[in-house]
Amino acid sequence: MDNCRGMPASLRGVVSPRQGDYRANAANNSSPHNRSHMKAHHLTATVVATIAVALASFAAGISVGEARSVDTRVYELRTYTTNPGRMPALHKRFVEHTMRLFEKHGMQNVMYWTPMDSALRDNTLIYVISHASRAAADASWSAFRADSDWVRASTASEIDGKILVRAPERVFMTATPWSPAAPRGR
């Protein structure tokens, strides 16, 4: 085995350095020790190959065990501007009624924000909901507006005055292919 320089240590004694007769090598490797050594080598090679495939997949942008699916949902960005002093009533309506009714009518609550800027924080609510499609969004909003629970909640929340200065601003969006996954509800 003097010709084994350059050969990985794990292959020494398993593969003949002369690359000669396969039958001679098989006869020399038939002992239980050599068979277990070959099994260990095979297992090591399998593990190395699996790691190489995993690294190649990672480099290609695919996570092992889960291919990234394309997000086909339609996202709706909405901005509400309230009359002075009416933000607490809007928050209460969302917490006690609106979010639950959105879900009832097929809209998924994604995230809600209030601005940090002093000029906007007391009268602006910004949120994102998602829909299966634009047609589903239209159908969900129609059903939501007609829901008797919504009509009662809306009417009751405005007993002390109208909440919104104007109709909400709306923007419908789709995720880019390189966008990270959207956060799920809490």
PEURZI-V538188 format. One record per pair of residues at least 12 apart in sequence whose C-alpha atoms are under 10 Angstrom apart, sorted by the first residue. I is the first residue (numbers start at 1). J is the second residue. D is the distance in Angstrom with one decimal. If there is no record, write none. Layout:
i | j | d
I | J | D
I | J | D
//
This chain:
i | j | d
1 | 13 | 7.8
1 | 15 | 10.0
1 | 16 | 7.9
1 | 17 | 6.6
1 | 18 | 8.8
2 | 17 | 8.3
3 | 16 | 9.3
3 | 17 | 5.9
3 | 18 | 7.8
4 | 16 | 8.7
4 | 17 | 6.0
4 | 18 | 9.3
5 | 17 | 9.4
10 | 37 | 8.8
10 | 38 | 9.4
10 | 40 | 9.3
10 | 41 | 6.9
10 | 44 | 9.2
11 | 37 | 9.5
11 | 38 | 8.8
11 | 41 | 7.7
13 | 25 | 9.4
13 | 28 | 9.2
13 | 29 | 8.3
13 | 34 | 8.2
13 | 37 | 9.2
13 | 38 | 9.6
14 | 26 | 9.1
14 | 28 | 8.9
14 | 29 | 7.0
14 | 34 | 7.4
14 | 35 | 9.2
14 | 37 | 7.9
14 | 38 | 6.8
14 | 41 | 8.8
15 | 29 | 9.1
15 | 38 | 9.8
16 | 28 | 9.6
68 | 177 | 9.7
68 | 180 | 9.8
68 | 181 | 9.1
69 | 177 | 9.2
69 | 181 | 9.4
70 | 175 | 8.6
70 | 176 | 8.8
70 | 177 | 6.6
70 | 178 | 9.3
70 | 179 | 9.6
70 | 181 | 9.4
71 | 132 | 10.0
71 | 174 | 7.9
71 | 175 | 6.4
71 | 176 | 8.2
71 | 177 | 7.7
71 | 179 | 9.0
71 | 180 | 9.7
71 | 181 | 7.9
71 | 182 | 8.7
72 | 131 | 9.3
72 | 132 | 7.4
72 | 133 | 7.7
72 | 174 | 7.1
72 | 175 | 7.5
72 | 176 | 9.7
72 | 177 | 9.8
73 | 130 | 6.4
73 | 131 | 5.7
73 | 132 | 4.9
73 | 133 | 6.0
73 | 134 | 8.6
73 | 173 | 8.8
73 | 174 | 6.7
73 | 175 | 7.8
74 | 129 | 8.6
74 | 130 | 5.5
74 | 131 | 5.1
74 | 132 | 6.2
74 | 133 | 5.4
74 | 134 | 6.3
74 | 135 | 9.7
74 | 136 | 9.1
74 | 137 | 8.0
74 | 172 | 6.7
74 | 173 | 5.8
74 | 174 | 5.2
74 | 175 | 7.8
75 | 107 | 9.7
75 | 108 | 9.2
75 | 109 | 10.0
75 | 110 | 8.8
75 | 128 | 6.5
75 | 129 | 5.8
75 | 130 | 4.3
75 | 131 | 6.4
75 | 132 | 8.9
75 | 133 | 8.8
75 | 134 | 8.9
75 | 137 | 9.2
75 | 171 | 8.2
75 | 172 | 5.7
75 | 173 | 5.0
75 | 174 | 6.0
75 | 175 | 7.9
75 | 182 | 9.9
76 | 107 | 9.8
76 | 110 | 9.5
76 | 127 | 8.1
76 | 128 | 5.4
76 | 129 | 5.4
76 | 130 | 5.9
76 | 131 | 7.9
76 | 134 | 9.4
76 | 137 | 8.6
76 | 170 | 6.7
76 | 171 | 5.6
76 | 172 | 4.5
76 | 173 | 6.1
76 | 174 | 8.8
77 | 110 | 9.9
77 | 111 | 9.7
77 | 112 | 9.8
77 | 126 | 7.3
77 | 127 | 5.8
77 | 128 | 4.6
77 | 129 | 6.9
77 | 130 | 8.8
77 | 168 | 9.8
77 | 169 | 8.0
77 | 170 | 5.7
77 | 171 | 5.1
77 | 172 | 6.4
77 | 173 | 7.6
78 | 112 | 9.6
78 | 125 | 8.2
78 | 126 | 5.7
78 | 127 | 5.4
78 | 128 | 6.3
78 | 129 | 8.2
78 | 168 | 6.3
78 | 169 | 5.5
78 | 170 | 4.7
78 | 171 | 6.6
78 | 172 | 8.9
79 | 112 | 10.0
79 | 113 | 9.6
79 | 114 | 9.7
79 | 124 | 6.9
79 | 125 | 5.8
79 | 126 | 4.4
79 | 127 | 6.6
79 | 128 | 9.0
79 | 167 | 9.1
79 | 168 | 5.5
79 | 169 | 5.1
79 | 170 | 6.8
79 | 171 | 9.1
80 | 114 | 10.0
80 | 123 | 7.9
80 | 124 | 5.6
80 | 125 | 5.1
80 | 126 | 6.4
80 | 127 | 8.7
80 | 163 | 9.5
80 | 164 | 6.9
80 | 165 | 8.3
80 | 166 | 7.9
80 | 167 | 7.5
80 | 168 | 4.9
80 | 169 | 6.8
80 | 170 | 9.3
81 | 120 | 8.5
81 | 121 | 10.0
81 | 122 | 9.2
81 | 123 | 5.4
81 | 124 | 4.7
81 | 125 | 6.7
81 | 126 | 8.9
81 | 163 | 8.5
81 | 164 | 5.8
81 | 165 | 5.9
81 | 166 | 7.0
81 | 167 | 8.4
81 | 168 | 7.3
81 | 169 | 8.9
82 | 120 | 9.9
82 | 122 | 8.3
82 | 123 | 4.9
82 | 124 | 6.4
82 | 125 | 8.2
82 | 162 | 8.5
82 | 163 | 5.4
82 | 164 | 4.2
82 | 165 | 5.3
82 | 166 | 8.0
82 | 167 | 9.9
82 | 168 | 9.7
83 | 122 | 9.5
83 | 123 | 6.8
83 | 124 | 9.5
83 | 161 | 8.8
83 | 162 | 7.3
83 | 163 | 5.8
83 | 164 | 5.7
83 | 165 | 5.3
83 | 166 | 9.0
84 | 122 | 7.8
84 | 123 | 6.7
84 | 163 | 8.6
84 | 164 | 9.3
84 | 165 | 8.9
85 | 122 | 7.6
85 | 123 | 7.7
85 | 163 | 8.8
86 | 122 | 8.7
86 | 123 | 7.4
86 | 157 | 9.7
86 | 158 | 9.2
86 | 160 | 9.0
86 | 161 | 8.1
86 | 162 | 8.0
86 | 163 | 5.5
86 | 164 | 7.9
86 | 165 | 9.8
87 | 121 | 9.2
87 | 122 | 6.5
87 | 123 | 5.7
87 | 124 | 7.6
87 | 125 | 8.2
87 | 163 | 7.4
87 | 164 | 8.9
88 | 122 | 9.0
88 | 123 | 9.3
88 | 163 | 9.5
89 | 157 | 6.4
89 | 158 | 8.0
89 | 160 | 9.2
89 | 161 | 9.8
89 | 162 | 9.8
89 | 163 | 7.2
90 | 123 | 9.6
90 | 124 | 9.8
90 | 125 | 8.6
90 | 154 | 9.6
90 | 157 | 7.6
90 | 158 | 9.2
90 | 163 | 6.7
90 | 164 | 8.5
91 | 125 | 8.5
92 | 157 | 8.3
93 | 150 | 9.8
93 | 153 | 7.1
93 | 154 | 7.6
93 | 156 | 9.2
93 | 157 | 6.5
93 | 158 | 9.8
94 | 153 | 9.7
96 | 153 | 8.8
97 | 149 | 8.2
97 | 150 | 7.4
97 | 152 | 9.9
97 | 153 | 6.7
97 | 154 | 8.9
98 | 144 | 9.2
98 | 149 | 9.5
98 | 150 | 7.3
98 | 153 | 8.3
98 | 154 | 9.0
99 | 129 | 9.7
101 | 143 | 9.8
101 | 144 | 6.9
101 | 145 | 9.9
101 | 147 | 8.5
101 | 149 | 8.1
101 | 150 | 7.3
102 | 129 | 8.6
102 | 130 | 9.9
102 | 140 | 8.0
102 | 141 | 8.5
102 | 143 | 9.7
102 | 144 | 7.0
102 | 150 | 9.8
103 | 129 | 9.7
103 | 140 | 9.5
103 | 144 | 9.7
104 | 140 | 9.0
104 | 143 | 9.6
104 | 144 | 8.4
104 | 147 | 10.0
105 | 136 | 9.6
105 | 137 | 9.4
105 | 139 | 8.6
105 | 140 | 5.3
105 | 141 | 7.8
105 | 142 | 9.2
105 | 143 | 6.6
105 | 144 | 6.2
105 | 145 | 10.0
105 | 147 | 9.2
106 | 130 | 8.8
106 | 131 | 7.0
106 | 132 | 8.2
106 | 136 | 7.9
106 | 137 | 8.3
106 | 139 | 9.1
106 | 140 | 6.1
106 | 141 | 9.3
106 | 143 | 9.6
106 | 144 | 9.4
107 | 129 | 6.4
107 | 130 | 5.8
107 | 131 | 5.4
107 | 132 | 8.2
107 | 136 | 8.7
107 | 137 | 7.4
107 | 140 | 6.8
107 | 141 | 8.6
107 | 144 | 9.5
108 | 128 | 8.7
108 | 129 | 5.4
108 | 130 | 5.1
108 | 131 | 6.5
108 | 132 | 9.1
108 | 184 | 9.0
108 | 185 | 8.1
109 | 127 | 8.4
109 | 128 | 6.8
109 | 129 | 4.7
109 | 130 | 6.7
109 | 131 | 9.4
109 | 184 | 8.4
109 | 185 | 6.6
109 | 186 | 9.5
110 | 127 | 7.6
110 | 128 | 5.4
110 | 129 | 5.1
110 | 130 | 6.8
110 | 182 | 7.8
110 | 183 | 6.8
110 | 184 | 6.4
110 | 185 | 5.8
110 | 186 | 9.0
111 | 126 | 8.6
111 | 127 | 5.6
111 | 128 | 5.4
111 | 129 | 7.1
111 | 130 | 9.9
111 | 182 | 9.6
111 | 183 | 8.0
111 | 184 | 8.6
111 | 185 | 7.5
111 | 186 | 9.3
112 | 125 | 7.3
112 | 126 | 5.9
112 | 127 | 4.2
112 | 128 | 6.6
112 | 129 | 8.9
113 | 125 | 6.1
113 | 126 | 5.1
113 | 127 | 5.9
113 | 128 | 9.0
114 | 126 | 6.2
114 | 127 | 8.6
123 | 163 | 9.8
123 | 164 | 9.0
123 | 165 | 9.4
124 | 164 | 9.6
125 | 168 | 9.7
126 | 168 | 9.5
126 | 169 | 9.4
127 | 170 | 10.0
128 | 170 | 9.7
128 | 171 | 9.5
128 | 172 | 9.6
128 | 173 | 9.9
129 | 172 | 9.7
130 | 172 | 9.1
130 | 173 | 9.2
130 | 174 | 9.6
130 | 182 | 10.0
131 | 172 | 9.9
133 | 174 | 9.7
134 | 172 | 8.1
134 | 173 | 9.5
137 | 172 | 9.5
//
